[in-house]
Amino acid sequence: MSHRDIGYDADADSEYECLHCGEIVSEDSHPGTCSDCGTAMRNRQMPYE
């Protein structure tokens, strides 16, 4: 595995981050929108590029 590869465990929770207010949650599936401000959440393992 190279330093760019991300390990994947289907049973593990993923961290999601709101790009508007910075809220971070750990969920087993995509939460959709932020519970604080309603903005879309993004998986923190995905690069910005």
C-alpha positions in Angstrom: 0.0 0.0 0.0 1.4 3.4 -0.9 1.1 6.5 1.2 -1.8 7.7 -1.0 -3.9 4.6 -0.5 -6.6 4.8 2.1 -7.5 1.6 3.9 -11.2 0.7 3.7 -13.2 -1.2 6.3 -16.9 -1.4 5.4 -17.9 -2.0 9.1 -16.0 1.0 10.4 -17.6 4.5 10.9 -16.3 7.3 8.7 -15.8 10.9 9.7 -17.8 13.6 7.9 -17.1 17.3 8.0 -19.3 20.4 7.3 -17.3 22.7 5.1 -19.4 25.7 6.3 -19.3 25.5 10.1 -16.7 22.8 10.7 -19.0 20.3 12.5 -17.4 16.8 12.5 -19.5 13.6 12.9 -18.6 9.9 12.9 -21.3 7.9 11.0 -21.6 4.5 9.3 -23.3 6.1 6.3 -23.3 9.6 4.7 -25.3 12.0 7.0 -26.3 14.2 4.0 -26.5 17.6 5.6 -25.1 19.2 8.8 -27.4 19.1 11.7 -26.2 22.5 12.9 -26.4 24.6 9.7 -27.9 22.4 7.0 -24.9 22.5 4.6 -23.7 19.4 2.8 -21.2 17.2 4.6 -18.1 15.7 3.0 -16.2 12.6 3.9 -12.9 13.6 5.6 -11.0 10.8 3.8 -11.6 12.4 0.4 -8.9 14.9 -0.7 -9.9 18.4 -1.8 -8.3 17.9 -5.2 
